[in-house]
Amino acid sequence: MSKTKMRYLGWSNILIPGERGDLVFDPFFRKMYGAKWASLDDYDKVRVICISHGHHEHFMDSPVVAKKTGAKIVSSAEVCDYLRKHHDIPNDQLVPVLPFEDVELDGFRITPFDWHHRPISYLNFFKGSVGAAFNFVSNNLLRAPWRARYYGFAVTTPQGESLLNLTEGMNPLFSDGEIDVLRQRFVPEILIGGHQLVYERDVARCVQKSGVGKCVLYHPHEKLFGQMKISSTPVGKVEEVVRGVAPDVEIKFPAPMESFEI
Ligand SMILES: [Fe+2]
C-alpha cells in the first residue's frame, strides 16, 4: 500500500506536499493562546489553501500566506467575499465553491462538503479564562467571517490517494447517513480530523463508518482549552475507543510540526 506524506503544523493545520506545490488546510501560525508552532516560511511551497470555516484560528493567517505565495484559496463564498473585501485578495486567487462541486488545482482534486461544527459553550469558555474567552470572541466577531458556512474537504492527491478531512473534528451532529454518503462518493483511504472534548465515540464512529484504512487525529485546541481549563479525553483513551470499533485501522497522532508518512 502506498504511503502519503503530510505535515501537522498545529491547530487544524495539515500540509500535503504535491509535485507542483503543497496543499494546506487552515493555515495558522501566529502566536495565540500560548501556542506558537509554524512560521510563514513553512508555507513557501503552498499553491492551494483550503479553509474549512471562518473561525479565527482557521482563517486569520490565510491572507498572509496567500499574499506571500500567490496560492489559490478554496472555501465558501462567504469566506472568499471576506478575503476580497477586507484583505484585498484578488479574484483570480479566490475559488468559491458549493458542496460537492469539484475543483482541480495543481494536481489536487478538491471537493467540499457540509461539515458540522461542535456546539460552542461560551459560558464554559468565560468560566475557564475571561482573557482567553475575550480574545476568542473578539477575534471571531471583528477579524474573521465567523458565520460562514462550515466545510469539510475530500481531496485526491496528485499521487491518487483519497483523503477525507473532517477539519477540527467529529461530533454527534454528524449522522451515520452523512458519513455513508461520503464513503460511497469518495471511497477515502485516509481520514483526517480533530479529537477534542469528550467526542471519542463520534471520532471512532466516523473512522469506522468512513471505511478508511488509516486515520490522522490531532487535538486542535490543546493550548486554547488549556488556558480555558476545559478538559478532553486523553489520547490513550481515544485510541482505545477507536481501536474498539476499527481494530485494523492505522492511527497516527502527530505532534505539532511533525512530518510523517501514513
Ligand atoms: Fe471552529
Boltz pocket constraint, residues with backbone or C-beta under 6 A from the ligand:
constraints:
  - pocket:
      binder: B
      contacts: [[A, 53], [A, 55], [A, 117], [A, 168]]
      max_distance: 6.0
